[in-house]
């Protein structure tokens, strides 16, 4: 089964909204808090919040910085569901 991962830092003002969007879409996910990661962890190189499905970015972005950045676009339930099902059917 494919794994959906939500990457975020604790102070991110959008993390709770995106968690709720994922739940409303009826999807299971693993939460990765960047605050708890080792400084060389590759998940630090993602904007917050970012949503990955088996390593493919559905929303958010990969960055060159390990100091954190914010995702500007937050998906709706429909956008997330569409991106998720398009990815699992490919």
C-alpha positions, 0 to 999 in steps of 0.5 A: 500500500502506498504511504501518504506523508505529511511533513511540517514544523510545529509552528506552521500556521497551516499544518492543522488545516492540512491535517484536517483536509487529509482526514476529510478526504478519508486518507490515512497518513504519517505525520513527520514533524521537522522539529524532531528530525536529525539535522541531516534528515532529508525531510528537512528539505521540504516546505511546510506543510508538504504532502508526499505519496511514496516520495512523490510531492503532491503538494508543497515543495522540496527546498535547498534549505534545512531551516524551513520554509512555508508552502503557499498553496494549501489543497482543498479536499477535492484537489488532494483526493484528485492528486492522490487517486491520480498518483495511485492509478498511474 
